[in-house]
Amino acid sequence: MEGTAIKAPHTHRFTPVGACIYCGATEGRLTEEHIIPKGLGGTLVLPQASCDACATTTSLFEMRVLRGFLDRGRQAMGIKGRKAHKRALPDTLTQTFIQPDESTVEREVPWNDGIKVMHLPVFVLPAFLDPRKPMDPRVQKLEIMAVDTLHFGVGQGELVREYQAQGVRFDDRLDVWAFAKLLAKIAHGYHVAIHGMFPLQESPLVPIILGQRSDALNWIGNTLEDPLPSGGTALHLLQHLPLEADDGGRGAVVRIKLFATDPTPTYALATRLEAPEGE
C-alpha cells in the first residue's frame, strides 16, 4: 500500500496495536482510534491504540475542530459523529446579509435554504520538504497562505436576491493549531496502521499532538506539486510515502486529502525520521 492512496468507503479495521500510539503505554484500557475522526466520516479504525489519558488529550482538539469551523459543513453533508443520536439538525441558520449601503443585517433562514460553508486552511510548504527553508526546532508558529472554502446549499445569488441584499458574510474563527494537531493525529495513526508501532522518539508529530512541542511549521503543511486527485467517490484520501534525506537518513511522509470529492488541498506531514545507519 506504500506510495498509493487508500480509499475506504466502508469501515476497515486494522490489526490491533496493543499499545498507545501516542505514549506507548501497554497497561490499562486501550481504546480504538478512528484514524480520520468518525465526525468527519472516517472509516479506518485502529483497535487498542489509545490510553484514556491520551484519548482525552486528542479529543479536546478534535472537538474544537469538529464542533468549530468544520461543523456546518459536516452537518450539511449529513456526517454523523459518535454521539449523533443526541444532536438534531437546527431548524434555522443565522445568515449575515450585506445590504446595498454596506451595512449588515442578520436573518434566520430555514436550514435547508441557507448557505453553509466549510473552510480548510492551506498552509505553506513544510520545512522538511522545502530546501529553501532551514529547520528550526524553536519555531512556534504556523503560516497560512490561503483558505479553501466549500459551499453547501442553494446558490448564494439566489438567496441574496430573495433577501434583497448584495452578498452574504461568513465570520468563522479558524482554530489552525487544533486543525494542525488533528492532521498530525490522522497522519500518525495512518502510519502506525500501515507499518506498525515504531520508537516514538522518531516521530516529529507525537510531541505536537500531545502539546509538548510547537514546531509544526517544520513538519506539517501543504504541497501544491502532484496533489492527490479530486472528484472520485472516496470522501477522504490518505497516502504513505518513503522519505529520504540528503544525509542518508530515512523517514516517511503521509499525505492527506480531506473531502476529496471536491478540489480540496493536499496536506503533507512527516511521520517518522530515522537517523542514518551507524549513528
C-alpha positions, 0 to 999 in steps of 0.5 A: 500500500506504500506510495498509493492512496487508500480509499475506504468507503466502508469501515476497515479495521486494522490489526490491533496495536496493543499499545498507545500510539501516542505514549506507548503505554501497554497497561490499562484500557486501550481504546480504538482510534478512528484514524480520520475522526468518525465526525468527519466520516472516517472509516479506518479504525485502529483497535487498542491504540489509545490510553484514556489519558491520551484519548482525552488529550486528542479529543479536546482538539478534535472537538474544537475542530469538529464542533468549530469551523468544520461543523456546518459543513459536516452537518450539511453533508449529513456526517454523523459523529459518535454521539449523533443520536443526541444532536438534531439538525437546527431548524434555522441558520443565522445568515449575515446579509450585506445590504446595498449601503454596506451595512449588515443585517442578520436573518434566520433562514430555514436550514435547508435554504441557507448557505453553509460553508466549510473552510480548510486552511492551506498552509505553506510548504513544510520545512522538511520538504522545502530546501529553501527553508532551514529547520528550526526546532524553536519555531512556534508558529504556523503560516497560512497562505490561503483558505479553501472554502466549500459551499453547501446549499442553494446558490448564494445569488439566489438567496441574496436576491430573495433577501434583497441584499448584495452578498452574504458574510461568513465570520468563522474563527479558524482554530489552525493549531487544533486543525494542525494537531488533528492532521498530525493525529490522522497522519500518525495513526495512518502510519502506525496502521500501515507499518506498525508501532515504531520508537516514538522518539522518531516521530516529529508529530507525537510531541505536537499532538500531545502539546509538548512541542510547537514546531509544526511549521517544520513538519506539517503543511501543504504541497501544491506539486502532484496533489492527490486527485479530486472528484472520485467517490472516496470522501477522504484520501490518505497516502504513505510515502518513503522519505529520504534525506540528503544525509542518508537518513530515512523517514516517511511522509503521509499525505492527506486529502480531506473531502476529496470529492471536491478540489480540496488541498493536499496536506503533507506531514512527516511521520517518522525520521530515522537517523542514518545507519551507524549513528 
